[in-house]
């Protein structure tokens, strides 16, 4: 009788993981769960819970979604920058805060060339080796940023020949907003990345423009580079509204983090103009759900933008638990896709928006990578420019569609959106990895 193959053990490394309310946390959670659902035993290396509670904010509902086959190992992490309580500061920091800050940035990069996160390398590598000693790891998948996550993969490959996957949900040498290279070719960052890519079993990117940029930089690794796009999670995503029940006053919605890269002020100006020009939008409202900035405390600059435009029906509704996302989409008649400009920018919210089947207004530069995803969606209303008049026209067109679109159009929109379910993005790569590891 043949002995059944033991489950493959994957070590998944992600600084940000539930309950952390961090960039990329949904991708991290979904990837770990996808490996577990595919039959892998999964160990997750992530930062300690207190880091998220104190500095990024938490969404405890996310922890409930972690697959039972995934063991979470939390590695202590020291992050002093956002500490506002001066009683917790060292004497050196109290006496010379600017000098302390400069010294800390330099010292952070001694173990690894990444401010804030560099010192985590020692504990992260030690934890990875401990996991492997306890139970041999067959594959490491490390996601960034921060890019120090990659060091756990590299140390297991160097010492124990464990294959690894680099999952870029952003880029290290490329500024995805400006398209410029941000570290010189001979910098420590560039040399570290070249080493990581050279030995990687696979390298994943969230969209084709970012993949192509890296393929041109590392042509010898191009065949091992793949696009693993973000997608929506069907158990949490909005349910498409096929029967049009929209009536005036219309409610437009934005779901996601509002960062300083989001052209919020430009949107608000266009929104005010659209309400003046269109009777259908005169009493319409625009609701924003999510965090303001990437830390637990809201960005005061973004708060001020909302306060200036409350008379126009632009309202910040507050943070949103992941468990409440589906119900929140049911409030909306149309969606606002407001993104920072950049050929390499997609954003995870694009896919969730597509799942809704609702009219979507794009408030971002037309060459943004999100346009490649949206193209072909029947209820997409893009703009050729971010000038107020152009955005106002797109808002008015979306308002008309919210009131007038028929079931066949909405059904086609829902059908288009279904192709972006996250499992469709992850499954092919996970199946290919499992096959290669079983050889």
Secondary structure by P-SEA (a helix, b strand, c coil): cccccccbbbbbbbcccccccccaaaaaaaaaaaaaaaccbbbbbbccaaaaaccccccccccccccccbbbbbcbbbbcccccccccccccccccaaaaaaaaaaaaaccccccccccaaaaaaaaaaaaaaaccccbbbbbccccccaaaaaaaaaacbbbbbbbbcccccccccccccccccccaaaaaaaaaaaaccbbbbccaaaaaaaaaaccccccccccbbbbbcccccccccccccccccbbbbcccccccccaaaaaaaaaaaaaacccccccbbbbbbccccccccccaaaaaaaaacccccccccccccccaaaaaaaacccccccccccccccccaaaaaaaaccbbbbcccccccccccccccccbbbbccccaaaaaaaaaaaaaaaacccaaaaaaaaaaaaaaccccccaaaaaaaaaaaac
